[in-house]
């Protein structure tokens, strides 16, 4: 078996590519499933909100069970890689089905189709995501070593998210016009474009995860007793630091995802213009680049001068300041996309660093739990990360869908794509202001609560983590 302190460059690259692939898939679903079914296929915004939130409630039972299954798995290929591959293949198939909804279905039929495919997508994503992140503590002993692998994986995940965020609408328009014809309606072009774009994302996803499974070798671990689901929940409750980080992740991701769900509606129905998706792409290109830089450059530089907890506070402060500046812009005449680069820089940079830090903090709680509860439950703890990230996306989508219903933002255009359409022309100014305030005020409140909760509850400083890692190593003999 490969020594966990001697991961080759090939292994690290392969692990990073897996993160690229899986976050391309996640971002496509998290940012566009509401838009696809509500704006393109006409499903009620409230119905979509209930579906997205209901799927997350279902995950409350599914994710920890999957964590237990992974923990119990024993094969010649290890316990992580078999589920990583199975989850990837099934999730890719479901993803394609989800974005290939038959347009001939009745309104009730298309709503049921959205519910079934989205729930199946969540189940199969869990099968892949839990073993992927659970491998981090298996390859590291804590401290800077674990932080380095986590930073690499999160940086690559940011690249995957950024790729989808940047190219989706441009690719959808190009593919839609190619396969549906330039004379088709705007909605038909987007529907067909999403279908073919999903084929590409799913194929890349399978290729990248296959490289991860082939080139990453799991280390040998001590044979530990496997707990029941009830015992696992008890262990999680007893690990106060895991629960602290879980709550922080929910609050931060919910705040960020509200914005990511609504930003496409902002550009289409508020910022407007006949080429709104070009402005949307330009903004996301800038934001995606900043997010990647924050993980690969800003965070390592700050890490030389500050400890991880101090950087966490800095990042939360940047995000809150970014949303405050967005709120200020909501009461001005925003006629240039470049004005949005100011809040965009602060929010995207903060999000990049926070995604790395929360994963590091969660990984640190594995050693803490082993020392406190005499169990090493990395699979179950990281199943909580999978669950809470999806829970946050569900809550955020529900809030976003309610705002869309209240502000009556949806597309009823059946004009050909080659005709000039400005979707913002018929939207009331009050609806635009309401959309802007939802994108700013709710995230500010969520981030502020996360700051207070973390400051009160989290105790795993860098020094404490090193001390616990040494104690765990000594305990193992």
C-alpha positions in Angstrom: 0.0 0.0 0.0 1.1 3.5 -0.7 2.3 5.5 2.2 0.0 8.4 3.0 2.9 10.7 3.6 4.4 10.0 0.1 1.6 10.7 -2.3 3.1 11.1 -5.8 2.4 14.0 -8.0 0.4 11.7 -10.2 -1.8 10.7 -7.3 -2.4 14.3 -6.3 -3.3 15.4 -9.8 -5.7 12.4 -10.2 -7.4 13.3 -6.9 -7.7 16.9 -8.0 -9.2 16.0 -11.3 -11.8 14.0 -9.5 -12.8 17.2 -7.7 -13.0 19.1 -11.0 -15.4 16.5 -12.4 -17.7 16.1 -9.4 -18.0 19.9 -8.8 -18.8 20.5 -12.5 -21.7 18.1 -12.0 -22.7 19.7 -8.6 -22.6 23.3 -9.9 -24.7 22.4 -13.0 -27.4 21.0 -10.7 -27.1 23.5 -7.9 -27.2 26.6 -10.1 -29.4 25.6 -13.1 -31.9 23.0 -12.1 -34.3 25.6 -10.7 -33.8 27.8 -13.8 -34.2 24.8 -16.2 -37.5 23.5 -14.8 -39.0 26.8 -13.7 -38.0 29.2 -16.4 -37.6 26.9 -19.4 -40.1 24.1 -18.8 -42.7 26.2 -16.9 -42.8 24.3 -13.5 -44.2 26.4 -10.7 -41.5 28.2 -8.8 -43.2 27.2 -5.5 -43.4 23.6 -6.7 -39.7 23.6 -7.5 -38.9 25.1 -4.2 -40.8 22.3 -2.4 -39.2 19.6 -4.5 -35.6 20.9 -3.9 -36.2 21.3 -0.2 -38.0 18.0 0.1 -35.2 16.2 -1.5 -32.8 17.5 1.1 -35.1 16.3 3.9 -34.9 12.9 2.3 -31.1 13.2 2.3 -31.2 13.7 6.1 -31.9 9.9 6.2 -30.0 8.8 3.1 -26.6 10.5 3.6 -25.7 9.1 7.1 -26.8 5.7 6.0 -24.5 5.9 3.0 -21.7 6.9 5.3 -22.3 3.8 7.4 -22.4 1.6 4.2 -19.0 3.1 3.1 -17.5 2.5 6.5 -18.6 -1.2 6.5 -17.4 -1.8 2.9 -14.4 -4.2 2.6 -13.2 -5.1 -0.9 -9.9 -5.8 -2.6 -10.1 -2.2 -4.0 -10.7 -0.7 -0.5 -13.8 0.8 0.9 -13.9 4.1 -0.8 -13.1 3.5 -4.5 -15.9 1.0 -5.4 -18.6 3.4 -4.2 -16.8 6.4 -5.8 -17.0 4.6 -9.2 -20.5 3.3 -8.8 -21.9 6.6 -7.6 -20.2 8.4 -10.5 -21.6 6.2 -13.2 -25.2 6.3 -11.8 -25.1 10.0 -11.1 -23.9 10.8 -14.7 -26.9 8.8 -16.1 -29.4 10.5 -13.8 -27.9 14.0 -14.5 -28.5 13.4 -18.2 -32.0 12.3 -17.6 -32.7 15.3 -15.4 -31.7 17.8 -18.1 -33.4 15.8 -20.8 -37.0 16.2 -19.7 -39.6 15.4 -22.4 -41.3 18.7 -23.4 -44.5 16.9 -24.3 -45.3 16.0 -20.7 -48.3 17.6 -19.0 -47.7 20.3 -16.3 -48.3 17.6 -13.6 -46.1 15.1 -15.5 -43.1 17.5 -15.8 -43.4 18.4 -12.1 -43.3 14.7 -11.2 -40.4 14.2 -13.6 -38.5 17.0 -11.9 -39.1 15.5 -8.4 -38.1 11.9 -9.3 -35.0 12.8 -11.2 -33.8 15.3 -8.7 -34.2 13.0 -5.7 -32.4 10.2 -7.6 -29.6 12.7 -8.5 -29.2 13.5 -4.8 -29.0 9.8 -3.8 -26.4 8.9 -6.5 -24.3 12.1 -5.8 -24.1 11.0 -2.2 -22.8 7.6 -3.2 -19.9 9.3 -4.9 -19.3 12.4 -2.7 -19.0 10.8 0.7 -16.2 8.3 -0.3 -14.4 11.1 -2.1 -14.0 13.5 0.8 -13.7 10.6 3.3 -10.4 9.8 1.7 -8.7 12.9 3.0 -8.2 11.8 6.6 -7.2 8.4 5.3 -4.3 9.9 3.4 -3.1 12.4 6.1 -2.3 12.6 9.8 -3.5 16.2 10.3 -2.0 19.6 10.4 -0.3 21.1 7.3 -0.3 17.8 5.5 -4.1 17.4 5.6 -4.5 21.1 4.9 -2.4 20.8 1.8 -4.4 18.0 0.3 -7.7 19.7 1.3 -6.5 22.9 -0.3 -5.6 21.1 -3.5 -9.0 19.3 -3.7 -11.0 22.4 -2.9 -9.0 24.5 -5.4 -9.7 21.9 -8.1 -13.3 21.8 -7.1 -13.4 25.5 -7.5 -12.0 25.1 -11.0 -14.8 22.6 -11.8 -17.4 25.0 -10.4 -15.9 28.0 -12.3 -15.8 26.1 -15.6 -19.6 25.3 -15.4 -20.4 28.8 -14.1 -18.5 30.5 -16.9 -19.4 28.5 -20.0 -22.9 27.1 -19.3 -25.1 29.8 -20.9 -22.8 30.5 -23.8 -22.5 26.7 -24.5 -26.2 26.2 -24.0 -27.0 29.0 -26.6 -24.4 27.6 -29.1 -25.4 23.9 -28.7 -29.1 24.8 -28.7 -28.9 26.8 -32.0 -26.8 24.0 -33.5 -29.2 21.1 -32.7 -32.5 22.9 -32.5 -32.0 25.4 -35.2 -31.6 29.1 -35.0 -35.3 29.6 -35.9 -36.5 27.7 -32.9 -38.0 29.6 -29.9 -35.7 30.9 -27.2 -37.0 28.4 -24.7 -36.5 25.5 -27.1 -32.9 26.5 -27.8 -32.2 26.7 -24.1 -33.9 23.3 -23.4 -32.0 21.5 -26.2 -28.8 23.3 -25.3 -28.9 22.2 -21.7 -29.4 18.6 -22.8 -26.4 18.5 -25.0 -24.2 20.4 -22.6 -25.1 17.9 -19.9 -23.8 15.1 -22.2 -20.4 16.8 -22.2 -20.3 17.4 -18.4 -21.3 13.8 -17.6 -18.6 12.4 -19.9 -15.9 14.5 -18.3 -17.1 13.6 -14.9 -16.8 9.8 -15.6 -13.3 10.3 -17.2 -11.9 12.3 -14.3 -13.3 10.1 -11.5 -12.0 7.0 -13.3 -8.5 8.5 -13.2 -8.9 9.2 -9.5 -9.9 5.5 -8.8 -7.1 4.1 -10.9 -4.3 6.3 -9.6 -5.2 6.7 -5.9 -4.4 3.8 -3.6 -6.0 3.6 -0.2 -3.8 3.1 2.8 -4.2 0.2 5.2 -6.2 1.2 8.3 -6.8 -0.6 11.5 -9.9 -2.8 11.5 -12.4 -1.0 13.7 -15.8 -2.1 14.9 -18.6 -0.8 12.7 -21.5 1.0 14.4 -25.2 1.0 13.7 -26.9 4.1 12.2 -28.2 5.0 15.7 -24.7 4.7 17.2 -23.4 6.9 14.4 -25.9 9.6 15.1 -25.0 9.4 18.7 -21.3 9.7 17.9 -22.0 12.8 15.7 -24.0 14.4 18.5 -21.2 13.7 21.0 -18.6 15.3 18.7 -19.5 18.9 19.5 -16.8 20.2 17.1 -18.3 18.3 14.1 -21.8 19.7 14.9 -20.3 23.2 15.2 -18.7 23.0 11.8 -21.8 21.5 10.2 -24.0 24.4 11.4 -21.4 26.9 10.1 -21.3 25.1 6.7 -25.2 25.2 6.4 -25.3 29.0 7.2 -22.5 29.9 4.9 -23.5 27.8 1.9 -27.2 28.8 2.3 -26.2 32.4 2.1 -24.0 31.9 -1.0 -26.4 29.6 -2.8 -29.3 32.1 -2.5 -27.2 34.4 -4.6 -26.0 31.8 -7.1 -29.6 30.6 -7.6 -30.9 34.2 -8.3 -28.0 35.7 -10.2 -29.1 34.3 -13.6 -32.6 35.8 -13.0 -30.9 39.1 -12.0 -29.1 39.3 -15.3 -32.0 38.2 -17.4 -34.9 40.2 -15.8 -33.1 43.1 -14.0 -29.8 43.9 -15.6 -31.4 43.0 -18.9 -30.5 43.7 -22.4 -30.8 41.5 -25.5 -27.5 39.9 -24.9 -27.9 39.5 -21.1 -26.2 36.1 -21.1 -23.0 37.8 -22.3 -23.0 40.1 -19.3 -23.8 37.1 -17.1 -20.9 35.1 -18.6 -18.5 38.1 -18.2 -19.5 38.5 -14.5 -19.1 34.7 -13.8 -15.8 34.6 -15.7 -14.4 37.3 -13.4 -15.9 35.7 -10.3 -14.8 32.3 -11.2 -11.2 33.5 -11.7 -11.2 35.3 -8.4 -12.6 32.2 -6.6 -9.8 30.0 -8.0 -7.2 32.6 -7.2 -8.4 32.9 -3.7 -7.9 29.1 -3.1 -4.7 28.8 -5.0 -3.0 32.1 -4.2 -4.8 34.3 -1.7 -5.3 31.6 0.9 -1.7 30.2 0.8 -0.3 33.8 1.1 -2.6 34.6 4.0 -1.7 31.3 5.6 1.9 32.4 5.9 0.9 35.3 8.1 -2.3 34.1 9.9 -3.7 31.0 11.4 -6.7 29.3 9.9 -9.2 30.7 12.3 -8.0 34.3 11.7 -8.3 33.7 7.9 -11.8 32.4 8.5 -12.8 35.7 10.2 -11.2 37.7 7.4 -13.1 35.7 4.8 -16.4 36.1 6.5 -15.8 39.9 6.9 -15.0 40.1 3.2 -18.2 38.3 2.2 -20.4 40.5 4.5 -18.7 43.6 3.1 -19.3 42.3 -0.5 -23.0 41.8 0.2 -23.3 45.2 1.9 -21.8 46.9 -1.3 -24.3 44.9 -3.4 -27.1 46.2 -1.3 -25.8 49.8 -1.8 -25.7 49.2 -5.6 -29.3 48.0 -5.4 -30.4 51.6 -4.9 -28.3 53.0 -7.8 -28.7 52.8 -11.5 -26.7 49.7 -12.3 -26.1 50.0 -16.1 -22.6 48.6 -16.2 -21.6 45.0 -15.3 -18.2 46.3 -14.2 -19.8 48.0 -11.2 -20.8 44.5 -10.0 -17.1 43.5 -10.0 -16.6 45.2 -6.6 -19.1 43.1 -4.6 -18.2 40.1 -6.9 -14.5 40.3 -6.0 -15.3 40.3 -2.2 -17.9 37.6 -2.3 -16.1 35.2 -4.7 -12.8 35.5 -3.0 -14.3 34.9 0.4 -16.3 31.9 -0.9 -13.1 30.3 -2.3 -11.3 30.6 1.0 -14.3 29.6 3.1 -14.8 26.4 1.1 -11.2 25.3 1.8 -11.4 26.3 5.5 -14.7 24.6 6.3 -13.4 21.3 4.8 -10.2 21.6 6.8 -12.1 22.3 10.0 -14.4 19.3 9.4 -11.4 17.0 8.7 -9.8 18.2 12.0 -12.9 17.0 13.9 -12.2 13.4 12.8 -9.1 13.1 15.0 -10.9 15.0 17.8 -13.8 12.5 17.6 -11.5 9.6 17.7 -9.7 10.9 20.8 -13.0 11.8 22.5 -15.3 8.9 21.5 -12.7 6.2 20.7 -14.1 6.0 17.1 -12.7 7.2 13.8 -15.8 8.0 11.7 -14.5 9.8 8.7 -17.1 8.4 6.3 -20.0 9.4 8.6 -18.6 12.8 9.4 -18.0 13.6 5.7 -21.5 12.3 4.9 -22.6 15.1 7.1 -20.7 17.5 4.9 -22.4 16.1 1.8 -25.8 16.4 3.5 -25.4 19.9 4.9 -24.1 21.3 1.6 -27.1 19.8 -0.2 -29.4 20.9 2.6 -28.1 24.5 2.2 -28.7 24.3 -1.5 -32.3 23.1 -0.9 -33.1 25.8 1.6 -31.5 28.4 -0.6 -33.4 27.2 -3.7 -36.7 27.3 -1.7 -36.1 30.9 -0.6 -35.1 31.8 -4.2 -38.2 30.1 -5.6 -40.5 32.0 -3.2 -38.9 35.3 -4.2 -39.4 34.4 -7.9 -43.1 33.7 -7.2 -43.5 36.9 -5.2 -41.8 39.0 -7.8 -43.4 37.1 -10.7 -40.1 36.5 -12.6 -40.5 33.8 -15.3 -40.1 33.6 -19.1 -43.2 33.4 -21.3 -41.3 34.2 -24.5 -42.0 32.0 -27.5 -40.2 34.2 -30.0 -37.4 33.0 -32.2 -34.0 33.4 -30.8 -33.0 35.5 -33.8 -35.5 38.1 -32.8 -34.4 40.7 -30.3 -35.8 40.1 -26.9 -35.1 42.2 -23.7 -36.7 40.2 -20.9 -36.3 43.0 -18.4 -38.4 45.4 -20.3 -41.7 44.3 -18.8 -40.5 43.7 -15.2 -41.7 46.2 -12.6 -39.1 48.2 -10.8 -40.4 47.1 -7.4 -39.8 43.5 -8.5 -36.2 44.3 -9.5 -35.5 46.0 -6.1 -37.1 43.1 -4.3 -34.8 40.6 -6.1 -31.7 42.7 -5.3 -32.5 42.9 -1.6 -33.2 39.2 -1.4 -29.8 38.6 -2.9 -28.1 40.8 -0.4 -30.0 41.1 2.9 -30.6 37.4 3.6 -27.0 36.4 3.0 -25.7 39.1 5.3 -27.9 37.8 8.1 -26.8 34.2 7.5 -23.1 35.0 7.4 -23.4 37.2 10.6 -25.0 34.3 12.5 -22.3 31.9 11.2 -19.6 34.3 12.5 -21.2 34.5 16.0 -21.7 30.7 16.2 -18.2 29.8 15.1 -16.6 32.3 17.5 -18.6 30.9 20.4 -18.2 27.1 19.7 -15.1 26.2 17.7 -12.0 25.4 19.8 -9.7 23.5 17.4 -6.9 26.0 16.9 -3.8 25.0 14.8 -1.9 24.2 18.0 -4.8 22.1 19.4 -5.0 20.1 16.1 -1.3 19.3 16.2 -1.6 18.3 19.9 -4.6 16.0 19.2 -2.9 14.4 16.1 0.1 13.5 18.3 -2.2 12.1 21.0 -4.1 10.0 18.4 -0.8 8.7 17.0 0.5 7.8 20.4 -2.8 6.1 21.3 -2.5 3.9 18.2 0.9 2.8 19.3 
